[in-house]
Amino acid sequence: MRHVREVLRLRTAGISGNEIARRLNLAPSTVRLTLQRLTTAGLDWPLPAELTDAALEARLFSAVGTKQGHRRRAEPDWAEVHRELKRKHVTLQILWDEYIERHPDGYRYSRFCELYRGWASRLSVTMRQTHAGGDKLFVDYAGDTVPVIIDRLSGKTQAAQIFVAVLGASNFTYAEASWTQGLGRLDRCPHASLCRHWRRAQAAGAGQHQSRRHQRLPLRAAGQSQLRRDGGALRYGDPAARPRRPRDKAKVEAAVLIIERWLLGRLRHRRFYGLTELNAAIGGLLRQLNDERPLRRLGVTRRALLEELDRPNLKLLPTEPYGFAEWRLRRVGVDYHVEVDAHFYSVPHRFARNEVEVRLTPQTVEIFLKGERIAAHRRGSGNHGHTTLAEHMPSSHRRYADWTIERIRRTAASIGPATAALCDLILERRPHPEQGFRACLGIVRLVRPFGAARLEAAATRAIEIGTLTYGSVRSILDHKLDRAPPRPPVDDVPLLHANIRGPRYYH
């Protein structure tokens, strides 16, 4: 529903459907269908504040499930037909004969050919791209990595990823090594270093990584994507290039090849003991590439073209850096906690077992249910620990959570020395003190129904008979054994009798 609201907001602002699809990373057909549903539902921007995500979904998809029309004849798989035509000696006539054998009532040959040509006309063609100054920035990661020694004693290495960026008009190239290709820490990622390096750019963040690592990033003022609603400052768009389509980003593909040959080829015999050392070496070679080595066909350096074409059209960076956030789907457990990156965060207990959305930033974790925020926490480390707020707990859990081992010791001491001694013995004789927590907590709570005097007497009797459990103390109180007279002391004089054999019997 977040995307539905964004589509309506952008459409109301006069943005075209294709531009909305590009900014929100959606298919144009999805945008058109969403706008049709909004029009049918009679919804306009701004939406009413009381309209929740559930109500919005009900209004948009009330007619879902109605039967749609379909073709009367079986249609062939045109992608398979297109692949088969690339084989030697295969023609449309042969493929139509095979098709009509499988579907005798299918299309006739002329209609078959017409439908195939209509499908083939929609295939992509190679386009010659023209890049205006300051218009586009292409980014990518090199396929090759550089080994960096992270342990001098064992010689253990870790592969460093090489981030590459190039401006479309001047071919000015930037490269930097990083451990990963992710944007988890945007302030430390290569995109931010790139902006700080050039000092003049309109953008402060970049799009998705890993799943769509090839980017084409326009620096136009019109390039505002969903990043705007998170950060508030002007960001550039995120039209990620299609996967396995190198022609979409031929500019950066050529730059990656140059970086791999110009930089990595010259650094292959050197050893690096950290990213700082590696990036210093890359920076020295980049200065030679951009400032000293002229382009073969133009006869000028990349630096000269940058100053002439790109720099006059670039704008200053925003005053505040963009705060990167990730969205993830999670389900709340029966313990009203959500697991995110090996750490558990609490939500109000009434939302247990619900599916929620989690917004992650480097500092915070926000949890949303149907577009409404139900919890917010400071982000913890992935140590399988728990971050629990008292107000999220049921009242019974909250009363239990208020007790600690130190508080139990203080409460037992306030009841009497025998109760304190009994709790200390229980905690000391367990492998872990926490294992005796419930027994001690139950014992000190017996002071309410039975009183401090009886509990002291019961604790004394439990220590005498050696039954250091909550059940024994409760049984003593229930059967009023705490009021029974104490047992007489046992005489240590040995008992002599004719029926007692003694140790000599066994030798």
VEXPA-317442 format. One record per atom (N, C-alpha, C): residue in one letter; x, y, z. Coordinates in steps of 0.001 Angstrom, whole numbers, plus 500000, padded with zeros to 6 digits. Layout:
AXYZ
...
This chain:
M500808498790500000
M500000500000500000
M500850501274500000
R502110501151500434
R502984502322500384
R503197502766498940
H503373501801498046
H503562502142496643
H502293502736496045
V501133502242496460
V499867502773495945
V499731504247496320
R500054504574497560
R499967505976497988
R500964506845497226
E502182506316496975
E503171507082496234
E502737507305494792
V502134506285494163
V501652506425492786
V500603507529492711
L499678507544493642
L498631508557493626
L499218509948493871
R500168510055494799
R500765511358495099
R501525511908493897
L502319511070493248
L503104511525492101
L502213511857490913
R501138511068490725
R500229511343489606
R499531512685489810
T499143512964491056
T498504514238491352
T499448515402491120
A500763515141491300
A501767516181491069
A502070516384489592
G501410515640488705
G501591515817487272
G502692514972486668
I503172513954487378
I504237513082486868
I503610512031485959
S504279511724484844
S503758510750483892
S503851509347484467
G503099508429483856
G503088507057484339
G504437506377484216
N505126506599483089
N506442505970482917
N507448506523483912
E507378507808484201
E508300508399485177
E508012507861486579
I506714507678486900
I506358507088488195
I506902505677488294
A506758504905487225
A507278503534487230
A508783503519487432
R509480504461486794
R510938504502486933
R511353504860488353
R510660505831488951
R511043506277490287
R510752505227491350
L509649504526491208
L509259503542492220
L509733502141491885
N510470501996490778
N511004500691490383
N509868499688490169
L508822500127489464
L507679499280489152
L507540499146487645
A506784498156487223
A506481498005485802
A505452499078485394
P505580499660484194
P504583500647483760
P503160500099483759
S503010498816483422
S501663498236483439
S501086498218484848
T501940497989485844
T501468498010487231
T500996499399487623
V501721500428487190
V501324501803487491
V499982502120486827
R499842501725485544
R498578501990484848
R497407501292485542
L497591500025485913
L496521499287486584
L496174499913487932
T497191500371488656
T496946501009489953
T496160502296489779
L496521503108488773
L495796504347488522
L494354504069488115
Q494122503017487328
Q492761502653486956
Q491940502276488193
R492543501493489085
R491822501097490299
R491522502313491174
L492478503255491269
L492241504457492060
L491114505292491473
T491091505394490132
T490018506149489485
T488669505485489710
T488625504141489571
T487375503414489789
T486875503576491216
A487821503590492172
A487435503733493582
A487106505170493947
G487371506129493034
G487068507523493310
G487957508151494367
L489221507756494377
L490156508260495381
L491032509347494789
D491252510413495526
D492101511531495119
D493107511823496217
W494168512495495818
W495204512916496775
W494881514316497308
P495007514590498580
P495508513666499608
P494428512719500094
L494835511512500478
L493896510537501004
L493472510945502411
P492280510552502820
P491845510879504186
P492790510284505214
A493051511007506274
A493986510542507301
A493476509280507975
E492152509107508058
E491614507931508738
E491573506695507840
L491969506834506552
L491947505701505625
L493192504839505863
T493018503705506510
T494140502814506803
T494504501991505578
D495616501279505666
D496034500425504555
D495017499326504282
A494440498762505337
A493448497702505144
A492206498237504427
A491738499433504818
A490568500009504148
A490877500381502711
L492082500899502464
L492468501244501095
L492527499998500216
E493076498922500754
E493147497680499975
E491762497144499669
A490855497241500620
A489494496751500391
A488789497550499300
R489020498853499233
R488367499679498218
R488966499458496833
L490265499176496762
L490906499018495461
L490660497650494854
F490564496620495685
F490509495262495159
F489192494580495489
S488127495365495547
S486818494776495835
S486319493906494696
A486749494210493458
A486260493454492295
A487213492351491869
V488255492090492684
V489201491046492316
V488523489689492384
G488797488849491419
G488197487527491377
G487203487357490253
T486824488436489565
T485921488313488427
T486658487660487269
K485978486872486534
K486578486110485448
K486964487027484302
Q488182486876483825
Q488694487679482720
Q488575486906481404
G488578487658480315
G488489487017479012
G489789486343478612
H489752485472477571
H490937484769477122
H490806484504475625
R491949484188475014
R491934483920473577
R491199482614473296
R490554482598472128
R489801481398471766
R490687480298471240
R491845480633470728
R492748479639470151
R494012479532471005
A494591478346471022
A495840478131471751
A496962478915471081
E497674479712471871
E498728480562471335
E500088479937471621
P500974479914470651
P502292479314470877
P503147480174471794
D504224479601472305
D505198480329473105
D506117481077472147
W505861482384471988
W506604483150470992
W508083483255471336
A508435483242472610
A509850483266472974
A510548481997472496
E509862480869472622
E510449479615472133
E510543479618470603
V509508480161469945
V509566480279468487
V510754481139468071
H510966482244468784
H512081483139468470
H513426482442468658
R513550481634469706
R514801480904469917
R515014479841468851
E513955479154468472
E514090478086467471
E514475478645466103
L514015479876465803
L514358480460464505
L515845480760464375
K516559480832465494
K517988481068465434
K518774479812465077
R518106478677465079
R518766477436464686
R518895477367463165
K519869476639462745
K520128476514461313
K519022475709460636
H518568476192459476
H517582475534458611
H516175475502459219
V515903476287460261
V514563476335460855
V513849477561460306
T512605477362459817
T511809478451459255
T510472478530459976
L509751479630459722
L508421479774460295
L507466478700459793
Q507656478251458540
Q506797477207458009
Q506950475910458805
I508185475559459136
I508422474343459918
I507806474474461310
L508007475639461929
L507474475828463274
L505951475854463272
W505350476410462209
W503888476411462148
W503357474998461952
D504051474183461153
D503624472782460970
D503630472039462303
E504670472244463103
E504731471581464420
E503636472102465346
Y503362473402465255
Y502319473990466086
Y500947473458465714
I500653473345464425
I499325472918463998
I499112471436464272
E500219470668464371
E500074469268464755
E499647469144466221
R500156470011467064
R499768469967468477
R498386470567468691
H498042471602467902
H496752472293468049
H496086472383466676
P495330471348466266
P494718471363464919
P493789472548464678
D493166473080465713
D492266474218465539
D492966475539465815
G494309475578465720
G495059476786466005
G495020477777464850
Y495896478789464943
Y495938479845463942
Y496409479292462599
R495891479913461511
R496381479577460173
R497770480208459993
Y498447479817458947
Y499850480209458756
Y500012481725458665
S499142482392457909
S499283483845457757
S499109484563459086
R498128484139459886
R497905484765461189
R499046484427462161
F499555483219462049
F500693482791462869
F501892483712462626
C502199483968461341
C503332484832461003
C503084486266461455
E501843486752461307
E501521488117461709
E501693488304463217
L501209487330464001
L501346487427465451
L502807487364465877
Y503590486521465234
Y505006486434465608
Y505732487738465297
R505476488323464125
R506164489571463779
R505739490705464714
G504467490696465127
G504045491699466101
G504753491527467431
W504955490278467842
W505693490031469098
W507155490414468941
A507762490061467800
A509179490352467595
A509441491848467464
S508442492631467008
S508657494073466856
S508822494775468194
R508407494115469280
R508544494722470594
R509873494407471262
L510717493620470604
L512020493303471172
L512918494536471147
S513857494575472103
S514740495734472215
S515719495782471048
V516145496985470726
V517134497201469676
V518298497962470279
T519409497933469615
T520583498646470085
T520426500135469824
M520682500932470840
M520519502368470727
M521851503065470987
R522160504044470152
R523344504853470386
R522974505943471386
Q523700505961472494
Q523373506881473577
Q524198508152473469
T523551509275473720
T524213510579473737
T524111511140475149
H525230511547475716
H525271511962477110
H525562513453477196
A524639514184477809
A524839515611478021
A525677515837479271
G526296516996479357
G527142517306480494
G526374517340481800
G526867516645482809
G526226516612484110
G524905515891484156
D524586515109483126
D523261514493483039
D523211513130483712
K524208512276483477
K524155510912483981
K525492510509484594
L525365509717485635
L526507509086486283
L526257507584486284
F527189506815485762
F527053505368485685
F527940504730486749
V527399503769487483
V528181503095488517
V528056501587488341
D529071500881488791
D529103499427488685
D530207498918489604
Y530284497627489785
Y531375496993490493
Y532154496116489523
A533467496143489643
A534302495313488789
A534107493857489158
G534196492998488143
G534055491567488405
G535234491002489183
D536426491532488960
D537623491065489662
D537746491768491009
T538356491092491951
T538588491638493286
T540084491711493564
V540421492376494667
V541825492510495082
V541977491864496449
P542895490906496613
P543082490298497942
P543780491265498890
V543230491395500090
V543796492258501132
V544112491390502336
I545331491480502845
I545748490684503996
I545139491292505256
I544362490505505987
I543713490984507206
I544365490405508456
D545232489409508303
D545961488822509440
D547410488646509020
R548302489461509567
R549696489418509168
R550378488126509599
L549939487522510703
L550588486318511190
L550253485106510330
S548971484896510061
S548563483734509273
S548537484004507772
G548573485279507389
G548492485615505968
G547095485499505391
K546070485448506244
K544692485325505762
K544287486577504995
T543614486383503880
T543205487497503029
T541692487560502903
Q541210488726502513
Q539795488940502215
Q539698489727500923
A538738489334500077
A538588489980498770
A537943491345498922
A538562492358498339
A538022493719498336
A537311493966497005
Q536086494497497074
Q535315494824495879
Q535757496188495348
I535762496329494028
I536193497581493398
I534977498274492812
F534606499404493400
F533497500237492930
F534009501175491841
V533248501277490739
V533652502092489593
V532512503029489239
A532834504293488976
A531840505287488539
A532446506109487418
V531602506519486470
V532081507311485342
V530983508296484950
L531364509538484683
L530431510541484177
L530253510356482679
G528992510499482229
G528685510169480846
G529362511052479822
A529442512341480053
A529957513243479026
A531479513270478982
S532133513348480140
S533584513531480168
S534364512242480338
N533697511132480681
N534369509863480972
N535286509970482189
F535091510975483030
F535889511090484245
F535560509903485150
T536605509205485583
T536436507901486222
T536840507969487685
Y536109507242488518
Y536398507145489942
Y536352505675490338
A537227505261491241
A537247503878491726
A537617503883493197
E537084502936493924
E537373502802495353
E537127501361495766
A537937500881496712
A537794499524497236
A536913499531498476
S536077498517498609
S535223498355499786
S535079496866500046
W534631496541501263
W534511495119501602
W533296494479500940
T532207495199500822
T530980494622500276
T530426495547499203
Q529389495074498520
Q528699495864497523
Q527366496391498057
G527166496353499348
G525899496782499931
G525915498233500334
L524710498722500693
L524533500111501114
L524138500194502580
G524530499180503384
G524130499170504785
G524618500374505553
R525825500882505220
R526334502106505847
R526588503111504746
L525569503903504425
L525667504803503282
L526737505863503490
D526989506226504764
D527987507256504991
D529394506751504720
R529562505421504662
R530878504862504419
R530975504147503078
C529875504080502323
C529893503334501075
C530588504152499995
P531025503508498900
P531726504231497841
P530925505359497223
H529574505266497205
H528781506345496624
H528999507660497368
A529015507582498713
A529227508796499494
A530647509320499310
S531622508406499255
S532997508838499021
S533138509484497647
L532401508964496677
L532422509543495335
L531943510990495365
C530826511244496058
C530294512610496121
C531251513541496848
R531837513054497941
R532784513896498660
R534035514143497831
H534400513166496987
H535600513309496169
H535417514390495103
W534268514419494448
W534050515389493377
W533571516737493898
R533057516747495149
R532658518001495789
R531447518659495166
R531132518345493942
R529985518967493286
R529160517875492636
A527960517666493171
A527021516719492584
A525653517051493137
Q524642516612492486
Q523310516910492987
Q522825515806493898
A523446514648493834
A522916513505494549
A523726513197495769
A523052512546496728
A523740512132497950
A523573510653498213
G522787509931497431
G522609508505497664
G522422507785496367
A522392506473496396
A522226505673495196
A521262504557495470
G520927503820494425
G519855502853494505
G520257501526495079
Q519664500459494559
Q519807499156495146
Q521140498543494746
H521567497581495587
H522807496875495328
H522540495385495378
Q523529494604494947
Q523488493160494967
Q522408492635494022
S521125492813494348
S520098492285493470
S520094493008492128
R520361494340492149
R520492495106490908
R521708495999491075
R522843495431490872
R524042496175491223
R524453497139490134
H523971496982488895
H524340497889487814
H523383499063487809
Q523905500268487921
Q523063501453488037
Q523352502447486911
R522364503242486580
R522547504409485731
R521866505550486464
L522618506483486982
L522104507448487939
L522076508840487335
P520928509369486935
P520870510706486371
P521027511757487456
L521649512873487095
L521841513960488037
L520887515107487761
R519797514841487042
R518848515898486723
R517976516190487934
A517461517423487947
A516590517810489063
A515296517007489055
A514902516529487847
A513661515758487776
A513826514362488335
G515044513918488557
G515270512547489007
G515028512389490487
Q513788512423490933
Q513458512232492334
Q512709510921492464
S513229510021493289
S512607508720493470
S512005508636494850
Q511687507413495292
Q511102507226496610
Q512076507604497708
L513341507852497384
L514275508289498410
L513860509633498995
R513130510416498256
R512752511755498728
R511874511692499959
R510952510754500012
R510028510717501143
R510721510262502413
D511878509595502297
D512576509175503499
D513499510265504017
G514254510896503112
G515263511834503571
G514822513264503572
G513900513638502693
G513439515012502637
G514264515871501721
A515563515587501578
A516412516376500690
A516299515833499275
L516724516623498313
L516638516233496911
L517653515144496620
R517197514058496022
R518073512935495676
R517958512669494186
Y518943511934493671
Y518781511602492271
Y518064510289492138
G517558510025490931
G516727508868490678
G517511507583490698
D516790506488490491
D517392505170490606
D516909504268489487
P517135504620488222
P516746503718487144
P517808502641486968
A517716501548487721
A518719500492487640
A518680499851486262
A519859499548485726
A519935498869484441
A519410497447484583
R518911496905483498
R518364495563483543
R519474494548483763
P519194493476484508
P520233492461484704
P520570491771483388
R521855491469483234
R522375490782482042
R522083491562480761
R522080492899480851
R521926493765479684
R523066494776479692
P524270494372479304
P525420495287479391
P525295496499478485
R524485496435477415
R524362497592476526
R523657498757477218
D522858498463478256
D522197499545478981
D523202500449479675
K524374499937479955
K525393500669480712
K526756500471480071
A526766500625478759
A528017500404478040
A529117501340478515
K528745502548478946
K529739503510479401
K530512502977480601
V529814502457481588
V530501501971482780
V531132500605482538
E530603499827481609
E531250498558481284
E532635498809480700
A532733499815479854
A534043500170479315
A534954500710480418
A534386501474481353
A535196501992482459
A535685500873483357
V534857499865483592
V535288498719484398
V536450498002483724
L536362497836482406
L537460497187481687
L538743497997481813
I538644499322481716
I539837500166481852
I540406500064483260
I539541500073484269
I540006499987485650
I540695498646485896
E540105497574485387
E540710496262485613
E542078496157484945
R542245496785483784
R543538496702483102
R544511497766483591
W544042498987483803
W544927500085484170
W545325500016485647
L544361499647486523
L544647499610487955
L545045498216488429
L544140497265488274
L544378495949488859
L545565495255488212
G545753495466486924
G546914494860486276
G548225495384486835
R548271496664487180
R549498497243487732
R549680496945489220
L548611496554489895
L548705496278491326
L548807494788491641
R548947493960490627
R548861492517490855
R550033491973491683
H551193492649491676
H552353492154492412
H552497492792493795
R551602493704494150
R551711494391495434
R550841493716496490
R551263493836497748
R550502493298498865
R549933494464499681
F548680494301500081
F548003495356500819
F547510494796502151
Y547632495627503205
Y547266495214504550
Y546078496009505084
G545278496549504198
G544081497268504613
G543500498049503447
L542215498426503592
L541558499179502526
L542171500560502348
T542661501159503433
T543260502494503322
T544489502455502427
E545322501449502616
E546521501318501784
E546158501031500335
L545165500168500126
L544742499844498766
L544143501062498077
N543285501820498769
N542667502990498151
N543685504089497865
A544740504171498674
A545795505142498381
A546497504790497070
A546751503506496850
A547379503080495594
A546444503310494412
I545152503031494610
I544182503263493528
I544097504750493210
G544121505607494228
G544045507050493992
G545204507578493176
G546421507059493425
G547566507497492638
G547441507131491179
L546974505915490898
L546799505507489506
L545630506230488852
L544595506568489635
L543479507314489066
L543905508705488625
R544783509328489381
R545269510646488964
R545996510565487625
Q546758509513487432
Q547416509344486132
Q546392509112485027
L545368508300485323
L544361507985484302
L543560509223483907
N543139510041484890
N542271511174484608
N543026512444484222
D544208512644484811
D544896513927484636
D546033513886483617
E546611512736483378
E547796512674482531
E547593511897481237
R546755510910481260
R546592510050480086
R545482510605479198
P545796511115477989
P544756511689477118
P543922510596476456
L542685510927476180
L541826510020475422
L542344509898473995
R542342508696473488
R543025508432472233
R542432509216471077
R541124509251470934
R540508509892469767
R540316511398469948
L540210511867471197
L539965513288471427
L541240514068471688
G542263513413472175
G543527514087472413
G543543514972473648
V542547514894474534
V542500515656475780
V542274514686476931
T542575515151478134
T542421514287479295
T540986514314479802
R540674513331480634
R539349513266481255
R539130514460482178
R540187514914482852
R540070516066483734
R539669517313482953
A540261517507481784
A539919518678480974
A538461518627480524
L537987517416480132
L536593517296479729
L535657517486480911
L536062517057482103
L535251517266483289
L535049518757483540
E536140519524483484
E536026520959483738
E535224521666482655
E535265521132481439
E534587521799480323
E533121521406480206
L532811520115480390
L531463519626480097
L530618519370481342
D531157518643482297
D530337518182483418
D530262519173484567
R531415519726484983
R531415520533486198
R530497521755486112
P530404522461484982
P529484523619484950
P528020523240485156
N527656521970484919
N526258521559485028
N525952520811486321
L526958520566487134
L526734519883488405
L526354520878489479
K525590520417490450
K525139521265491541
K525783520837492849
L525654521689493860
L526258521403495150
L525542520253495838
L526277519585496722
L525702518513497510
L524667519066498492
P523684518254498898
P522769518687499957
P523523518949501251
T522973519789502092
T523650520127503345
T523682518947504308
E522666518070504247
E522613516918505135
E522699515641504314
P523474514667504773
P523568513399504027
P522265512618504114
Y522059511785503135
Y520852510966503066
Y520942509806504061
G519854509547504783
G519812508429505718
G519265507187505040
F520128506206504821
F519730504985504124
F518870504106505030
A517833503497504465
A516941502615505221
A516584501409504368
E516465500256505015
E516029499023504360
E514660498632504913
W513858498022504046
W512540497513504449
W512551495992504340
R512058495338505380
R511999493875505379
R510661493416505945
L510211492274505447
L508992491657505950
L509355490634507023
R508677490689508151
R508916489759509247
R507577489372509872
R507597488259510592
R506411487829511333
R506742487841512826
V505839488410513617
V506045488502515060
V505874487120515666
G506792486731516544
G506718485436517199
G505713485419518323
V505514484211518891
V504568484076519999
V505077484795521239
D506394485106521282
D506942485849522419
D506937487352522165
Y506122487810521193
Y505944489207520781
Y507278489891520489
H508187489167519841
H509466489719519401
H509649489447517912
V510376490344517245
V510676490221515810
V512184490037515676
E512583489040514899
E514014488770514695
E514507489524513474
V515540490351513657
V516142491117512574
V517656491064512750
D518354490482511784
D519811490408511821
D520318489841513145
A519767488680513523
A520211487943514707
A520016488741515997
H519001489597516043
H518640490300517272
H517114490367517331
F516574490361518529
F515125490300518714
F514632491614519327
Y513582492175518707
Y513008493444519144
Y511534493233519489
S511093493837520574
S509726493618521055
S508737494528520351
V507497494062520274
V506344494849519842
V505254494658520893
P504228495498520934
P503133495263521886
P502583493850521765
H502357493187522884
H502040491751522892
H500775491421522110
R499889492373521919
R498645492087521192
R498885491864519700
F500094492193519202
F500391492002517782
F501158490712517522
A501200489806518476
A501893488537518273
A501281487781517092
R502168487125516315
R501822486299515147
R501412487111513918
N501472488434513964
N501133489266512807
N502349489456511909
E502101489636510614
E503166489963509677
E503353491480509662
V504592491921509808
V504892493341509937
V505997493712508952
E506161495027508752
E507260495575507969
E508252496236508919
V509533495990508670
V510589496519509520
V511429497486508696
R511598498704509214
R512444499711508568
R513746499814509357
L514842499477508673
L516151499431509310
L517006500601508860
T517583501308509801
T518623502293509531
T519850501886510340
P521007502493510097
P522178502116510891
P522000502324512386
Q521061503188512808
Q520898503466514234
Q519584502960514812
T518523502834514022
T517199502555514569
T516544501381513860
V515531500818514542
V514676499768513995
V513237500189514261
E512453500376513192
E511051500752513308
E510195499626512739
I509114499305513417
I508256498185513043
I506865498733512738
F506330498374511550
F505048498891511073
F504085497739510830
L502828497971511144
L501746497039510850
L500677497783510070
K500489497384508813
K499496498034507935
K499726499541507858
G500990499923507737
G501331501325507570
G501422502131508845
E501127501555509994
E501186502265511270
E502369501751512084
R503159502674512633
R504309502272513430
R503858501808514802
I504267500594515161
I503842500024516442
I505008499902517420
A506245500056516947
A507393499957517853
A508599500626517207
A509488501134518042
A510745501727517582
A511816501425518624
H513000501002518142
H514097500630519031
H515403501189518476
R516374501320519359
R517743501562518918
R518312500242518404
R518990500273517268
R519455499041516643
R520531498378517503
G520388497067517717
G521340496306518501
G522242495464517625
S523266494896518243
S524211494048517517
S523622492663517319
G524143491941516331
G523632490612516025
G524191489551516957
N523857489644518240
N524371488705519239
N523285487787519773
H522171487674519043
H521018486873519456
H520456487354520797
G520657488632521092
G520106489210522305
G518694489723522086
H518113490278523155
H516741490773523120
H516697492229523559
T515903493012522857
T515595494381523262
T514096494436523533
T513731494560524805
T512330494466525208
T511947495701526005
L510851496333525605
L510300497461526352
L509235496956527318
A509233497501528527
A508290497027529543
A506846497238529121
E506573498341528409
E505184498609528017
E504672497643526955
H505569496883526317
H505140495884525332
H504732494561525968
M505039494366527238
M504824493088527898
M503428493015528508
P502820491819528582
P501587491680529361
P501860491992530827
S500812492302531557
S500994492695532955
S501641491587533766
S501264490313533487
S501860489210534240
S503347489086533949
H503743489231532679
H505163489180532326
H505911490362532926
R505263491519532979
R505939492705533484
R506257492561534976
R505324491979535727
R505587491770537147
R506728490781537362
Y506781489768536513
Y507852488776536633
Y509196489376536236
A509208490216535213
A510467490775534714
A511078491770535677
D510258492330536604
D510791493305537546
D511696492677538587
W511657491341538729
W512449490664539747
W513822490303539186
T514854490509540006
T516216490100539679
T516773489298540850
I517919488664540643
I518526487867541713
I518888488750542905
E519413489943542619
E519764490850543708
E518522491269544503
R517420491521543791
R516199491905544496
R515671490745545348
I515787489509544842
I515340488349545616
I516164488219546898
R517484488409546792
R518331488331547998
R517930489398549026
R517663490617548567
R517270491684549483
R515923491386550132
T514965490877549338
T513647490571549884
T513717489432550890
A514517488395550578
A514656487269551500
A515301487714552807
A516295488600552727
A516947489097553948
A515994489920554789
S515067490638554147
S514097491424554910
S513087490541555643
I512864489324555134
I511937488399555803
I512590487804557047
G513854487373556910
G514543486787558051
G515813486096557618
P516699485780558577
P517970485140558216
P517808483737557666
A516811482984558149
A516627481620557651
A516182481632556187
T515265482522555852
T514820482632554451
T515969483082553557
A516777484032554022
A517927484475553236
A518931483349553040
A519175482566554125
A520108481451554011
A519593480388553050
L518273480120553105
L517694479126552210
L517842479554550749
C517558480805550415
C517686481285549032
C519140481261548580
D520062481622549486
D521478481571549110
D521913480153548795
L521454479174549602
L521816477779549340
L521252477298548008
I520016477695547708
I519413477278546425
I520204477845545253
L520577479117545332
L521303479745544228
L522722479200544104
E523365478864545239
E524745478393545187
E524855476971544672
R523852476133544940
R523937474722544563
R523487474445543137
R523056475452542434
R522701475280541027
R523911475628540160
P524093474937539016
P525225475274538119
P525202476735537694
H524007477279537504
H523855478691537156
H522823479288538112
P523088480446538707
P522122481035539652
P520745481236539049
E520696481503537736
E519396481745537108
E518487480517537190
Q519087479302537336
Q518270478094537403
Q517483478006538707
G517946478692539751
G517200478724541003
G516332479953541161
F516202480724540106
F515478481989540171
F514004481760540508
R513357480824539801
R511921480612539997
R511633480054541389
A512505479139541901
A512282478569543233
A512371479644544314
C513402480497544228
C513550481568545220
C512414482576545130
L512003482882543902
L510910483841543729
L509624483295544344
G509372482000544172
G508185481403544777
G508251481390546295
I509454481154546857
I509597481100548313
I509328482460548940
V509921483526548406
V509723484849549019
V508281485311548854
R507580484829547844
R506179485222547677
R505254484501548659
L505762483453549335
L504939482766550328
L504700483602551573
V505427484722551709
V505231485559552885
V503851486205552885
R503240486347551728
R501910486976551671
R500837486103552317
P500694484839551927
P499624484055552551
P499957483510553938
F501236483324554280
F501582482631555527
F502260483528556558
G502789484669556163
G503435485558557110
G504920485266557243
A505646486268557776
A507095486156557861
A507526485145558910
A506806485069560059
A507215484160561133
A507124482707560694
R506009482322560081
R505852480934559646
R506838480605558529
L507073481556557618
L508014481295556524
L509425481102557075
E509795481878558126
E511109481701558729
E511241480312559349
A510177479867560051
A510214478539560668
A510272477443559616
A509526477620558516
A509550476615557451
A510905476578556771
A511532477732556578
A512857477759555975
A513878477068556872
T513770477289558184
T514676476624559116
T514518475106559047
R513271474621559027
R513029473178558962
R513516472592557633
A513328473340556514
A513790472844555214
A515306472716555184
I516008473657555827
I517467473566555867
I517895472390556730
E517169472127557833
E517532471032558720
E517389469679558035
I516306469499557282
I516082468197556641
I516718468120555259
G517294469223554784
G518031469216553522
G517171469197552278
T515943469679552320
T515063469754551143
T514990471205550694
L515890471573549840
L516022472977549433
L515240473229548139
T513928473098548201
T513077473343547043
T511854474131547478
Y511228474766546503
Y510008475506546781
Y508891474556547206
G508804473401546566
G507750472452546902
G507833471979548340
S509055471774548845
S509205471325550233
S508763472404551212
V509165473635550975
V508754474727551859
V507246474888551834
R506634474800550666
R505176474922550573
R504483473780551300
S505034472573551186
S504438471423551869
S504536471573553383
I505679472089553855
I505829472305555299
I504779473292555805
L504549474330555069
L503557475327555482
L502143474795555379
D501844474069554291
D500487473537554117
D500131472534555219
H501107471711555632
H500842470694556658
H501187471182558060
K501498472474558188
K501788473106559477
K502918472423560225
L503883471890559467
L505032471261560107
L505980472293560687
D505835473544560243
D506675474586560813
D506355474849562285
R505139474405562744
R504729474590564130
R505080473391564995
A505525472314564379
A505900471114565139
A507167471387565929
P507321470731567099
P508544470942567884
P509758470446567122
P510896471032567368
P512099470587566653
P512503469186567071
R513142468484566161
R513592467126566448
R514709467136567493
P514747466090568371
P515854466018569340
P517158465750568622
P518261466231569205
P519551466000568552
P519901464521568521
V520521464108567483
V520885462705567280
V522158462403568073
D522166461285568902
D523340460890569682
D524355460233568763
D525566460669568844
D526601460134567975
D527245458864568530
V526798458367569704
V527376457138570277
V526974455953569410
P527927455087569011
P527573453956568142
P526673452964568856
L525763452387568098
L524809451411568634
L525419450019568534
L525543449314569673
L526111447966569736
L524994446975569984
H524913445932569149
H523850444927569273
H524348443645568645
A523835442493569121
A524313441199568612
A523974440995567149
N522848441574566702
N522444441385565310
N523246442239564335
I524045443181564877
I524841444032563990
I526173443352563740
R526499443048562520
R527657442255562191
R528952443031562376
G529034444225561934
G530260445001562060
G531199444743560903
P532291445517560837
P533196445403559669
P533970444095559615
R534161443394560803
R534951442159560761
R534246441039560007
Y532937441139559872
Y532187440067559196
Y532631439939557741
Y533081441004557128
Y533416441006555695
Y534889440732555450
H535690440427556457
H537124440173556274
H537490438793556818
